[in-house]
């Protein structure tokens, strides 16, 4: 199948290169018989194994491709701790898009300035933050669709999930120097700025210690854009478990993967 959607990823035949893509990490970990059944992400809704995460990332990447999200397009996220934080970053990596995860605490005018800076093709947020995002977008000189996690219907997150992960038609040609992560600097009260981090740079975050990832990474909060995302990527690279910070998750980790450790927050 070949995509005809303008801006969507272009089919390629270099499957070996694709397997080195950050967005294929779930496939590689899911195929490991010692790791595939273990939790990749834990949030208040439960655990997501590497096998489940691989399927969800494939479906989401296909859905992004069908929506015309492709190489170089920016997807901004403003999310509390939930599995969507992780799977969106990996799906964007697979279709060649750029993920721009934001921390909390900005006012509507400040968030509007970030929107103008990023120029997103898509904005993903929690349903409870949709009023703030709408106010910010109304005051900004840009327009884009907003997808809401926790809402049903055409603007709900589940609408992005394709029925199957048919990536043959939405496989991006990704170079190691292509940007994957847009780091937004400048918190409340400061003018925002941005820098881009490539696929290669994120791949190099992976710890050299073979034991890395043996214990879950427990995030106290996602309120520092760069530190939290870097910590998540480092843990995913080695097939570890990321525990996201909504109430109740951190208290359960010891029973699932002994020896919890806290990295951020």
C-alpha positions as a Markdown table, in Angstrom:
| # | Residue | x | y | z |
|---|---|---|---|---|
| 1 | Unk | 0.0 | 0.0 | 0.0 |
| 2 | Unk | 1.3 | 3.5 | -0.9 |
| 3 | Unk | 0.1 | 6.6 | 0.9 |
| 4 | Unk | -1.3 | 9.4 | -1.3 |
| 5 | Unk | -1.9 | 11.8 | 1.6 |
| 6 | Unk | 0.0 | 15.0 | 1.1 |
| 7 | Unk | 2.9 | 15.3 | 3.7 |
| 8 | Unk | 2.6 | 11.7 | 4.8 |
| 9 | Unk | 5.7 | 9.5 | 5.1 |
| 10 | Unk | 7.0 | 8.0 | 1.9 |
| 11 | Unk | 7.3 | 4.2 | 1.5 |
| 12 | Unk | 10.9 | 2.9 | 1.5 |
| 13 | Unk | 12.5 | -0.5 | 1.1 |
| 14 | Unk | 15.4 | -0.1 | 3.6 |
| 15 | Unk | 14.0 | -2.1 | 6.4 |
| 16 | Unk | 17.3 | -2.5 | 8.1 |
| 17 | Unk | 17.7 | 1.2 | 8.5 |
| 18 | Unk | 14.1 | 1.4 | 9.8 |
| 19 | Unk | 14.9 | -1.2 | 12.5 |
| 20 | Unk | 17.5 | 1.1 | 13.8 |
| 21 | Unk | 15.0 | 3.9 | 14.2 |
| 22 | Unk | 14.1 | 5.0 | 17.7 |
| 23 | Unk | 10.4 | 4.3 | 16.8 |
| 24 | Unk | 11.3 | 0.6 | 16.3 |
| 25 | Unk | 12.6 | 0.1 | 19.9 |
| 26 | Unk | 9.3 | -1.4 | 21.0 |
| 27 | Unk | 9.5 | -4.1 | 18.3 |
| 28 | Unk | 13.0 | -5.0 | 19.2 |
| 29 | Unk | 12.2 | -5.3 | 22.9 |
| 30 | Unk | 8.9 | -7.1 | 22.3 |
| 31 | Unk | 10.7 | -9.7 | 20.3 |
| 32 | Unk | 13.0 | -10.5 | 23.2 |
| 33 | Unk | 11.6 | -13.5 | 25.0 |
| 34 | Unk | 13.0 | -12.3 | 28.3 |
| 35 | Unk | 11.5 | -8.9 | 28.0 |
| 36 | Unk | 8.4 | -8.8 | 25.8 |
| 37 | Unk | 6.0 | -9.7 | 28.5 |
| 38 | Unk | 7.4 | -7.2 | 31.1 |
| 39 | Unk | 5.9 | -3.8 | 31.6 |
| 40 | Unk | 7.3 | -1.0 | 29.4 |
| 41 | Unk | 5.0 | 1.7 | 30.9 |
| 42 | Unk | 3.0 | 1.8 | 34.1 |
| 43 | Unk | 0.4 | 4.5 | 34.7 |
| 44 | Unk | -2.8 | 4.8 | 36.8 |
| 45 | Unk | -4.7 | 2.8 | 34.2 |
| 46 | Unk | -2.4 | -0.2 | 34.6 |
| 47 | Unk | 0.6 | -1.8 | 32.9 |
| 48 | Unk | 1.5 | -1.8 | 29.2 |
| 49 | Unk | 3.9 | -4.6 | 28.3 |
| 50 | Unk | 6.5 | -4.2 | 25.5 |
| 51 | Unk | 4.4 | -6.5 | 23.3 |
| 52 | Unk | 1.4 | -4.3 | 23.9 |
| 53 | Unk | 3.4 | -1.1 | 23.4 |
| 54 | Unk | 4.8 | -2.3 | 20.1 |
| 55 | Unk | 1.2 | -2.9 | 18.8 |
| 56 | Unk | -0.1 | 0.5 | 20.0 |
| 57 | Unk | 2.9 | 2.4 | 18.6 |
| 58 | Unk | 2.4 | 0.7 | 15.2 |
| 59 | Unk | -1.3 | 1.6 | 15.2 |
| 60 | Unk | -0.6 | 5.2 | 16.2 |
| 61 | Unk | 2.1 | 5.6 | 13.7 |
| 62 | Unk | -0.2 | 4.4 | 10.9 |
| 63 | Unk | -2.9 | 6.8 | 12.2 |
| 64 | Unk | -0.5 | 9.7 | 12.2 |
| 65 | Unk | 0.5 | 8.9 | 8.6 |
| 66 | Unk | -3.1 | 8.7 | 7.5 |
| 67 | Unk | -3.7 | 12.1 | 9.1 |
| 68 | Unk | -0.8 | 13.5 | 7.0 |
| 69 | Unk | 1.7 | 13.8 | 9.7 |
| 70 | Unk | 5.1 | 13.0 | 8.3 |
| 71 | Unk | 8.7 | 14.0 | 8.0 |
| 72 | Unk | 9.6 | 17.2 | 9.9 |
| 73 | Unk | 6.1 | 17.9 | 11.1 |
| 74 | Unk | 5.9 | 19.0 | 14.7 |
| 75 | Unk | 3.6 | 17.3 | 17.2 |
| 76 | Unk | 3.3 | 19.3 | 20.5 |
| 77 | Unk | 2.1 | 17.5 | 23.6 |
| 78 | Unk | 0.9 | 18.8 | 26.9 |
| 79 | Unk | 0.1 | 15.7 | 28.9 |
| 80 | Unk | 0.1 | 14.5 | 32.5 |
| 81 | Unk | 1.7 | 11.2 | 33.3 |
| 82 | Unk | 0.1 | 8.6 | 31.0 |
| 83 | Unk | 1.1 | 6.0 | 28.4 |
| 84 | Unk | 0.3 | 8.5 | 25.6 |
| 85 | Unk | 3.4 | 10.4 | 26.5 |
| 86 | Unk | 5.6 | 7.5 | 25.6 |
| 87 | Unk | 3.7 | 6.0 | 22.6 |
| 88 | Unk | 3.4 | 9.4 | 20.9 |
| 89 | Unk | 7.1 | 10.0 | 21.1 |
| 90 | Unk | 7.8 | 6.6 | 19.6 |
| 91 | Unk | 5.2 | 6.9 | 16.9 |
| 92 | Unk | 6.5 | 10.3 | 15.9 |
| 93 | Unk | 9.9 | 8.8 | 15.6 |
| 94 | Unk | 8.6 | 6.1 | 13.3 |
| 95 | Unk | 6.9 | 8.5 | 10.8 |
| 96 | Unk | 9.7 | 11.0 | 10.9 |
| 97 | Unk | 7.8 | 13.7 | 12.8 |
| 98 | Unk | 9.2 | 15.8 | 15.6 |
| 99 | Unk | 7.9 | 15.5 | 19.2 |
| 100 | Unk | 7.7 | 18.6 | 21.4 |
| 101 | Unk | 6.7 | 17.6 | 24.9 |
| 102 | Unk | 5.8 | 20.5 | 27.2 |
| 103 | Unk | 5.8 | 20.8 | 30.9 |
| 104 | Unk | 3.0 | 22.3 | 32.9 |
| 105 | Unk | 2.7 | 25.7 | 34.5 |
| 106 | Unk | 2.4 | 28.1 | 31.6 |
| 107 | Unk | -0.4 | 30.6 | 31.3 |
| 108 | Unk | -2.5 | 30.7 | 28.1 |
| 109 | Unk | -0.5 | 33.7 | 26.7 |
| 110 | Unk | 2.8 | 31.9 | 27.4 |
| 111 | Unk | 1.5 | 28.7 | 25.9 |
| 112 | Unk | 0.3 | 30.7 | 22.8 |
| 113 | Unk | 3.9 | 32.0 | 22.3 |
| 114 | Unk | 5.2 | 28.4 | 22.4 |
| 115 | Unk | 2.6 | 27.4 | 19.8 |
| 116 | Unk | 3.8 | 30.2 | 17.5 |
| 117 | Unk | 7.4 | 29.1 | 18.0 |
| 118 | Unk | 6.7 | 25.4 | 17.3 |
| 119 | Unk | 4.1 | 25.8 | 14.5 |
| 120 | Unk | 2.7 | 22.4 | 15.2 |
| 121 | Unk | 0.8 | 20.2 | 12.7 |
| 122 | Unk | -0.9 | 18.6 | 15.7 |
| 123 | Unk | -1.4 | 19.3 | 19.4 |
| 124 | Unk | -2.2 | 16.5 | 21.8 |
| 125 | Unk | -3.4 | 17.3 | 25.4 |
| 126 | Unk | -5.4 | 15.9 | 28.2 |
| 127 | Unk | -9.1 | 16.6 | 28.0 |
| 128 | Unk | -9.0 | 18.6 | 31.3 |
| 129 | Unk | -6.4 | 20.9 | 29.8 |
| 130 | Unk | -8.4 | 21.6 | 26.6 |
| 131 | Unk | -9.8 | 24.9 | 27.8 |
| 132 | Unk | -6.3 | 26.2 | 28.5 |
| 133 | Unk | -5.1 | 25.0 | 25.1 |
| 134 | Unk | -8.1 | 26.5 | 23.3 |
| 135 | Unk | -7.6 | 29.9 | 24.9 |
| 136 | Unk | -3.9 | 29.8 | 24.0 |
| 137 | Unk | -4.6 | 28.8 | 20.4 |
| 138 | Unk | -7.2 | 31.6 | 20.1 |
| 139 | Unk | -4.6 | 34.2 | 21.0 |
| 140 | Unk | -1.9 | 32.8 | 18.8 |
| 141 | Unk | -1.2 | 33.5 | 15.2 |
| 142 | Unk | -1.3 | 29.8 | 14.2 |
| 143 | Unk | -3.9 | 27.2 | 13.8 |
| 144 | Unk | -3.8 | 23.4 | 14.1 |
| 145 | Unk | -6.0 | 20.5 | 15.1 |
| 146 | Unk | -6.1 | 19.5 | 18.8 |
| 147 | Unk | -6.5 | 15.9 | 19.9 |
| 148 | Unk | -7.7 | 15.3 | 23.5 |
| 149 | Unk | -6.8 | 12.3 | 25.6 |
| 150 | Unk | -9.8 | 11.1 | 27.5 |
| 151 | Unk | -12.4 | 12.4 | 25.1 |
| 152 | Unk | -14.5 | 10.3 | 22.7 |
| 153 | Unk | -15.3 | 11.3 | 19.2 |
| 154 | Unk | -13.4 | 12.6 | 16.2 |
| 155 | Unk | -11.2 | 14.9 | 18.3 |
| 156 | Unk | -10.4 | 12.2 | 20.8 |
| 157 | Unk | -7.1 | 10.4 | 21.0 |
| 158 | Unk | -8.5 | 7.0 | 20.2 |
| 159 | Unk | -9.5 | 8.3 | 16.8 |
| 160 | Unk | -5.8 | 8.5 | 16.0 |
| 161 | Unk | -5.3 | 4.8 | 16.6 |
| 162 | Unk | -5.6 | 2.9 | 13.3 |
| 163 | Unk | -7.4 | -0.4 | 13.4 |
| 164 | Unk | -4.1 | -2.1 | 12.5 |
| 165 | Unk | -0.4 | -1.2 | 12.4 |
| 166 | Unk | -0.1 | -1.4 | 8.6 |
| 167 | Unk | 3.2 | 0.5 | 8.4 |
| 168 | Unk | 4.1 | -0.6 | 4.9 |
| 169 | Unk | 2.3 | 2.4 | 3.5 |
| 170 | Unk | 3.5 | 4.9 | 6.2 |
| 171 | Unk | 7.2 | 4.0 | 6.6 |
| 172 | Unk | 9.3 | 7.1 | 6.8 |
| 173 | Unk | 12.8 | 7.5 | 5.2 |
| 174 | Unk | 14.6 | 8.5 | 8.4 |
| 175 | Unk | 18.2 | 9.7 | 8.5 |
| 176 | Unk | 20.1 | 9.7 | 11.7 |
| 177 | Unk | 20.6 | 13.4 | 11.5 |
| 178 | Unk | 16.9 | 14.2 | 11.2 |
| 179 | Unk | 15.4 | 16.0 | 14.2 |
| 180 | Unk | 13.2 | 14.0 | 16.5 |
| 181 | Unk | 12.9 | 16.0 | 19.7 |
| 182 | Unk | 12.1 | 19.8 | 19.9 |
| 183 | Unk | 13.4 | 21.0 | 23.3 |
| 184 | Unk | 11.4 | 24.0 | 24.3 |
| 185 | Unk | 13.2 | 26.3 | 26.8 |
| 186 | Unk | 11.8 | 29.2 | 28.7 |
| 187 | Unk | 9.3 | 28.4 | 31.4 |
| 188 | Unk | 6.7 | 30.6 | 33.0 |
| 189 | Unk | 7.5 | 34.3 | 32.6 |
| 190 | Unk | 10.3 | 33.8 | 30.0 |
| 191 | Unk | 10.4 | 34.1 | 26.2 |
| 192 | Unk | 10.4 | 30.6 | 24.7 |
| 193 | Unk | 13.2 | 29.3 | 22.5 |
| 194 | Unk | 13.8 | 25.9 | 20.9 |
| 195 | Unk | 16.6 | 23.6 | 19.8 |
| 196 | Unk | 16.3 | 20.3 | 18.0 |
| 197 | Unk | 17.8 | 16.9 | 18.9 |
| 198 | Unk | 18.4 | 14.3 | 16.2 |
| 199 | Unk | 17.6 | 10.6 | 16.1 |
| 200 | Unk | 21.4 | 9.9 | 16.4 |
| 201 | Unk | 21.7 | 12.0 | 19.6 |
| 202 | Unk | 18.7 | 10.3 | 21.2 |
| 203 | Unk | 20.1 | 6.9 | 20.3 |
| 204 | Unk | 23.3 | 7.9 | 22.1 |
| 205 | Unk | 21.4 | 8.6 | 25.3 |
| 206 | Unk | 21.2 | 4.8 | 25.9 |
| 207 | Unk | 23.3 | 3.9 | 29.0 |
| 208 | Unk | 26.4 | 1.8 | 28.4 |
| 209 | Unk | 25.8 | -0.2 | 31.6 |
| 210 | Unk | 24.3 | -3.6 | 30.7 |
| 211 | Unk | 22.3 | -3.6 | 34.0 |
| 212 | Unk | 20.6 | -0.3 | 33.1 |
| 213 | Unk | 16.9 | -0.7 | 32.8 |
| 214 | Unk | 16.8 | -3.6 | 35.4 |
| 215 | Unk | 14.8 | -1.4 | 37.7 |
| 216 | Unk | 11.9 | 0.9 | 36.9 |
| 217 | Unk | 12.3 | 4.6 | 36.4 |
| 218 | Unk | 9.8 | 6.4 | 38.6 |
| 219 | Unk | 9.1 | 9.9 | 37.5 |
| 220 | Unk | 7.9 | 12.2 | 40.4 |
| 221 | Unk | 6.4 | 14.7 | 37.9 |
| 222 | Unk | 6.6 | 15.8 | 34.3 |
| 223 | Unk | 7.3 | 19.4 | 34.8 |
| 224 | Unk | 10.7 | 19.9 | 33.4 |
| 225 | Unk | 10.5 | 19.4 | 29.6 |
| 226 | Unk | 14.0 | 18.3 | 28.9 |
| 227 | Unk | 15.0 | 16.3 | 32.0 |
| 228 | Unk | 11.8 | 14.1 | 32.0 |
| 229 | Unk | 11.9 | 13.3 | 28.3 |
| 230 | Unk | 15.6 | 12.5 | 28.3 |
| 231 | Unk | 15.1 | 10.2 | 31.3 |
| 232 | Unk | 12.2 | 8.4 | 29.6 |
| 233 | Unk | 14.2 | 7.9 | 26.4 |
| 234 | Unk | 17.2 | 6.5 | 28.3 |
| 235 | Unk | 15.0 | 3.9 | 30.0 |
| 236 | Unk | 13.2 | 2.9 | 26.8 |
| 237 | Unk | 16.4 | 2.5 | 24.9 |
| 238 | Unk | 17.4 | -0.4 | 27.2 |
| 239 | Unk | 14.0 | -2.0 | 27.5 |
| 240 | Unk | 13.3 | -0.8 | 31.0 |
| 241 | Unk | 10.1 | 0.2 | 32.7 |
| 242 | Unk | 8.8 | 3.8 | 32.9 |
| 243 | Unk | 6.5 | 4.6 | 35.8 |
| 244 | Unk | 4.5 | 7.7 | 35.1 |
| 245 | Unk | 3.5 | 10.1 | 37.8 |
| 246 | Unk | -0.2 | 10.0 | 38.4 |
| 247 | Unk | -1.3 | 9.0 | 41.9 |
| 248 | Unk | -1.1 | 5.4 | 42.8 |
| 249 | Unk | 1.5 | 4.3 | 40.2 |
| 250 | Unk | 4.7 | 4.7 | 42.2 |
| 251 | Unk | 3.3 | 2.9 | 45.2 |
| 252 | Unk | 2.7 | -0.3 | 43.0 |
| 253 | Unk | 6.1 | -0.6 | 41.4 |
| 254 | Unk | 7.9 | -2.7 | 44.0 |
| 255 | Unk | 5.3 | -5.5 | 43.5 |
| 256 | Unk | 5.9 | -5.6 | 39.8 |
| 257 | Unk | 9.6 | -5.0 | 39.3 |
| 258 | Unk | 11.6 | -5.1 | 42.5 |
| 259 | Unk | 14.0 | -2.4 | 43.3 |
| 260 | Unk | 12.4 | 0.8 | 42.2 |
| 261 | Unk | 14.5 | 3.9 | 41.7 |
| 262 | Unk | 13.5 | 7.5 | 41.2 |
| 263 | Unk | 15.3 | 9.5 | 38.5 |
| 264 | Unk | 13.3 | 12.7 | 38.0 |
| 265 | Unk | 11.0 | 14.7 | 40.2 |
